[in-house]
Amino acid sequence: MDALLTRAAANHGAAPIRNSGNDRSEPPPPGDGSRRRHPCGQIVLVFQGGGALGAYQVGVYEALHESGLEPDWVIGTSIGAINASIVAGNAPENRMEKLREFWARVEHGPLARAFASLPLVGPITASLATMLQGIPAFFAPNLAAFGSAHVRLGAERAGYYSTAPLAATLKDLVDFRRINGDGPRLTVGAASVRTSEMRYFDSRDMALDLRHVLASGALPPAFPAVRIDGELYWDGGILSNTPVEAVFDDIPRRNSLVFAVHIWNPSGPEPETIWEVMNRQKDIQYSSRAATHIQRQKQMHRLRHIIAELARRLPTRERADPEVEELAAYGCLTRMHVVRLLAPSLEGEDHTKDIDFSPAGIQARWRAGYEDTIRVLEQAPWDGAFDPIEGFILHEARPGVVMTAG
């Protein structure tokens, strides 16, 4: 029997854990009284990492906020973890104010803004200025690191920049008492330096603090690792920049409406110059095979529904057999609607787009996220009729259209 269970777990991508009836229940009432229960279940926001591209995520949240859809759970990596912590760490009526303040603080410094106005070479010169002087509210050059790559700086200082300015900024903008109290659930992803394993720090399971958010954004070699409970962590994006698996692997599973916000383009044209190669390489690296992961999870959740349906059709006496009960526990009747929002490319952007903290770049991405989400909310594709055997319904939001698969 143990061997059979092991094979079942391998086939269905699950640990041999017996599902409880909670898998089929609605989520408990949220602690924040301003959040209303959605017919699809819990509202989940999933934010990728991507530096300045994260302005798109704020536009997505703003549209949801205006529509009265406040999240029950926010998940993020890197800049996604920063945006997520600001959402989870503030009362709903204060979130947009705090998000606006963060993105105003991290706009290009005066030197970069001056260079940005130069014809032709403006954007790349502004990026170089950012790399030289940093961003006062985000990161500052670590001069010792620029002296030589072989200088022993220590594990928690080995980065070209210090994120002490970011720590000070987040102290002003994020209330971790709310995160660890009655705020939305917060999950941030980081990579273990020692074991190269992904670690999700989750406010449901532990008390989170500033270190967890900083660790999620500690992208090497730019930023140094962050030590938590004796272990060093880097930016989760180097292992999985799209932390949507945190939702799919959650136990117990719950009915969910998931807004998966993707800020790197998985598809793109063939590059013809080295400059274009660098841009396309970054998109491929940080899109993290998101479409493949989603498709795999869709297949797995369909199998869970099939198991549950097959178990339902067994005679009552057979269902009461302990071994059959154990196998039937791999079934699950929850349904997840996943809305995949994909940020558009801006005209003329290149591989430095993730450090394009120019006011114009931030505003363009913010506006795109807002408009794309408003269009999705107007169509509300999750309100349709769907095959009951499908437990995972994917809605792809592309420019001008929302397509539902399954």
N, C-alpha and C positions, 0 to 999 in steps of 0.2 A: 504493500500500500504506500509506503514512504516513497518508493521509486516512482510509482504512478503519480504521486503528488508533485514530485520534483520535475517530472516530464511536463506535467500540466503547467507548472509555474514557468518553465522555460518557453513552452509554446505560446503562452498568453502574456509573456512579459511581466509577470507579477511575482512577488515573493509569496511563498506559501502561507499567506495570512488569511484567516477566515474573515470574509466580509460580514459586517454586522448589518442589522436592519437600518442603521443610521445612513448607510449608503443610499437609501431610497427616500430619505426624509428631507424636508425642507431645512435650511440652515436655521440655527437658533436666532431669536430676535437680536438684531445688532445692538451694541451698547449705545451707539449714537442715535438718539431718538429722531434725528432729522432724516435718517435713511429709511426709505420705505422698501418693503419686500417686493421684489420683482417676480412676475409670473414664471420666469425662466429659472429662478433660484438666485443664488448669490451672484453679485456683480464683481467681476475680477478684472483688474487692469494689469497687463504685463508689458514692461518697458525694457527695450534693448539698451545696450550701451552704445555710445557713439559721440561723445563730446558735444560739440555745438549742434549736432543734428538732433539732440534731445529737445530742442525748442518745439519740434513737431509734436512731441508728447504733451506739451503744455496746452497746445491748441486742441488736442484730442480731449484732454481733461476739461478744458473750459467749456466745450460744447456739451459734454456730459453733465457738467455742473449746472449749466443754464437750463438743461432739460430735466433737472431733478434726479438724475441717476448718479448717486454717490456710491463709491465702491465699498464693498465689504472686505475686500482683500486687494492689496497692491503689492506687486512683485517687480523687482528691478535689479539690473546689473549696471554698475558704473554710473554714467549720468542718469540712467534709468533708476538706479537706487537712490540717487540724490533727489530727483523729482518725486519718487515714491515716498521718501521720508518726509518731504515737505507736505505732501498730501495727507499722509497718515498722522503726521505730527502737528496738525492744526485742526481747529474746529472748521466745519464746512464753510462758514461765512468768512473765514480768514484765509482760506487756502489760496485763492487767486491773488490776493494782495501779497502773500508771502512768495508765491511763484514769480510774480512780476518783479518783486524786489530782488530775488536771487538773480534772475536773468538780466536785470538792469545792472547789478553789481559786477557781473562777469563779462559785460561787453568789453570790446577791445579798449586797451588803454590809450592815452592821448597820442603816443608815438605811433601806434598801429593805425589809429584813425587818421592821422596826418598822412601817412604813407598810402592809405587805402584810396585817397582821392587822386593819386597819380595815374595818368593814362597808361593803359596797357599793362604795366608792371605793378599796378596798385595792389591787387589782391595777394599776389605772391610776396610782395614786399611787406604787406601788413602781417602776413603769416610769419615771415622771418622776424619781424619786430616782436611779435608775440612770443616766439621761441627765445628771443634774446632777453626780454624784460619780464616775461610771464604775464599774469593777469592779477592785479593787486588783491582781489577778493577770492582768488582761486588757487594759484600756485606762483611760487617765486623761485628764481634760479638758485641752485645749490652750487655756489662758485667752486667749492672744493671738488665737486664731481667733474666740472669742466676742465680742471687742471690736468687730470689723467684718468683714464678708465681703470687704472690699476691701483689707485689710491684706496686703502682700506678704510672705508667710511663707517663700517658697521652695518649689520643687517637692516636696521631700521632707519638708516640714512642713505642707503645705497640707491640713489636716484638722482637724475639730473635736476629735479625740482623738489622743493618742499611743499607739502600740502597743508602746512600750518595755517595759511590764509583761508583755505577752505574750511578747516576745522572751526576757525573763528566765525566765519560766515554762517555755518550751519548751527552753531550755538545760538546765534541770534534768531534763526528762522524755524528751528525744529524743537518741539516740546516732546522729549522722550517719555515724560510721564504720561502723556496722552497715548503714545504708541504702546506703552506697556500697561495702559489702563483700559479705557473704553473706546479708544480710537479704532479705525479699521486695522485688520491684521496686516502686518508688514513682513515681507520676506525679501532678503537681499542675498545675492549670490557672490561667492568669493572662491578663489582657487588656492588650495593648500600648497605652499612652496615646497614643503618636505615630501608630500605624498603624491602631488599632482592630481588630487581628487577634488571634485566640486563639492562645496559645502554651502548649504542654504541655511542662513541664520533667520529664524522664524519667531516672531513675537508671540505666537501661540504657545511655543515650547520653552522660551527663555526670555529673559529681560535683554532688550537691545539697547545699545548706546551708540555714541558717536563713532567709536572704533569700527563697528560693523559696517557702517555706511562708507567710511574712509577706506576700509579694506576692499570693499566691492569696487571702488574706483581707483585702486592703486595699480595703475597700468605700468608695467616695467618696459624699458628702463627709465621712463620719464619720472615715475613716482615710486617712492620706496614702499616696501612691504609694511604691513601693519600687524603687530603682534596681539593675539587674542588668546588668553588662557595658555600661554607658553608656545603657541604655534604661530608661524608667520603666514600671512595671506596676501595674495595679489588679486588684481582685478579678475572677477569671474569671467569676463569676456574672453580671456585667453583659452578657456576651456569650453564654455557654452555661453555665447553672447545673447542667446534668446532663451530666457529662463522659463519658457512656457511649460517645460516638463514638470516644474514644481506643482502646477495645477493638476496635470494628468496623473501624476504619481501620488497625489495626496490621499491619505487614508484617515478617516472615511471619505470616499468620493461623495460629491454633492451635485445636485442639479445646478448648472452654472451658465451664465452669460459672460463669456470671456472676450475682452477686447485686447487682442495681441497686436501691439504697436511696433511695427518694423521700420527702422530708419536707415537700413542699408539695403541696397537693391540686389536681390538674388539674380536678376536677369539684366543683361546689358549687351551693348554692341561689341563687336570684335575690336579690340584696341589696335591702333596702327602706329602709335608712337610710344616711346618709353614713358612719357608723361601719362598717356592714357592707360598704359599697362599698370602703372602704380595705382591709379584710381580704381581700375577694375579688380586688381588683386585685393585691395582693401575691402571692396564690396563683397567679394567672394568669401574672404576670411571671416568677416564679422557678421555676415548674414547667417552663419552657423548652420547651414543646411536646414534652415527652419522648415521649408516646405516638406522635406523628407521626414523630419521628426513629426510633423503634424499628420502626414499621411499614415505613418506607422501607428500613431496613437488612434487614428480613426479606425484602422483595421482592428487594433486590439480591443477598442471599446465595442465594436460590432460583435466580436467574438464573445465578449462578456454578456451582451444582450442575447446572443444565440444560446449560450449556456443556460442563462436564466429561463429562456423560453423552453428549452428541452427539459429542464428540471420540472417546469410547471406541468408538462405533458405526461410525466411519469405517474403511474398509479400511486395513490396515497401511501400504500404499504412500502413501495420501493423508495419513495422520498424519505421515509422515516428511518431507512437504513443508515447507520452512522457513516459508513464509507461514502454512500451516495450524498449525504448531507455535506460531507467534507469537500467533495468535488463540486457540488452545486454552489458552494460558497464562493467559487471563482466567478460566478455570474453576478451581474450588476445591472440594475434597471435605471440608473441615473442617466440624464441626458445633458450633454454639453453643447451649447451653441458657441462656436468660436468665430468671432469677427476679426478677420486679418486685415488690418489697415497698413498700407504700404506708402511710406513717404515718397513723394516724387523727387526726381533730380532737378536741381536748379540749373538754369542756363549758365554755362561757363564754369560750373563747379569742377574741382579736381581733387587729387588725393589729400589736399590740405583742408578739405571741407569740414572735417571734424574739429578743426581749431579756428573755423571761421566764426568768431564771436562778434562779427560786425553787426551794428544795429540793423542794417538792411537784411543781412542773412538770417538773423534771429527772427525778424518780423515776417520774412517770407515763409520760413518753415512753420512758424507758429500759425500763420494764417492758413497755410495748406492743411495743417492738422485739424484746425477748427472747421474748415469748409468740408473736408472729407468726412468728418464725423457727423456733421449736421446732415449731410446727404444720406448717410447710413441710417441715422435716427429717423429721418423722414420716411424711408422705405421700410424700416423695421422688419427685415427679412426673417427674423426668428418667429414672427407671428403666423407663419404659414402652417400647412398640414404636412406632416412628414411620416415616412415609413416607420412604424413603431419598432422595427428591428434595428434601426439606426440610432445609436446612442451618442454619436458625435456628428454634428452638422456644421460644416465649414461654409462661411460666408466670406467671399473674397471681395474686398473693396478696392476697386481700381478706378482710375480717372473717369468720372462720368457714369459709372455703372457699379452695381453690387451683384455678384454672381454667387449662387448657392450651389454647392456640390453635395449631393446626398440628402 
